[in-house]
Amino acid sequence: MNKYFSTKVSIFVFAFPALLLFTLFCVYPLLPEIWMSLHKHDGFRNLGFVGLNNYKEVILSPSFWTAHKNTYLIVAISLLLGLPLSMMLSLFMDAQTPKFRRFFKTVAMFPAILSVTVVSQIWLAFYEPNWGLFNAILNSLGLSSWTHSWLTEKKTVMPSIGLTFLWQYIGLNAMLFYTGIKTIPKSYYEAALIDGANFFQVSLRITIPLLQNVIKYVLILSTLGSMAFYSHVRVMTAGGPGDQSRTVIYQMYYTAFDTSEFGKGTAIAVIFILECLLISFFIQRFVAREKLEF
């Protein structure tokens, strides 16, 4: 019995500093924001308690749901296109000779280390409707009917920004997968080689199943990173045309700083935090539940 309680006490003693720091820097700063979300506030003055009215007005706003649709479109692009492409790129890098592997590592990481502003400006030039790269290529191929004003049309603006985001971070995810691949014991691959397995069989039967913990980490990182999508929108379209490219974070910024409705802005922030916590919980609960030991 004494051993049991002493173990519990030891766990508490060692965990307490981390819990204290987490509470001070993560939990406590949220409390004033939750309190502000229950008030009418212009950023300087508290104009009175309104209860849940801010949440009601936010949820009933069409712009709020447009922002959610755009945000989850970016999440879908990141997960359904970005993660498979990142995995394929990591497998491709692993199959190269050391010399080419170093080259591909550099190429893969280069977009991720660039400033969002730089990347956005590059892709703004690509999307320019009169002399941009994409329309120029389509015109040269005789596909003028396929040209668009990519960032000012409702149907193309979010996929266009999503492609920019995908290009910038696909290499980073590939490097995370590649790092995970390097932790898999070589004996598994040697046994598969003896059995006559080819590259695709090894990838599907050994590499990908043994990367489930890394896949889980990258899934959380990509999902929450896509949920927090803001900078590219700010630089490339400023939320336009109209409100058609606003994401949840941009809608929060716009509501708080452009319209000076900080109460509603913090209400959006609280809703956003709850959504992120819920998504993280489901990923932790249902993805890669088995503990792997090599």
Salt bridges, closest charged atoms under 4 A:
ASP42 OD2 - ARG45 NH2 2.98
GLU57 OE1 - LYS264 NZ 2.47
ASP94 OD1 - LYS182 NZ 2.90
GLU153 OE1 - HIS148 ND1 2.93
GLU261 OE2 - LYS264 NZ 3.27
GLU275 OE2 - HIS68 NE2 2.55
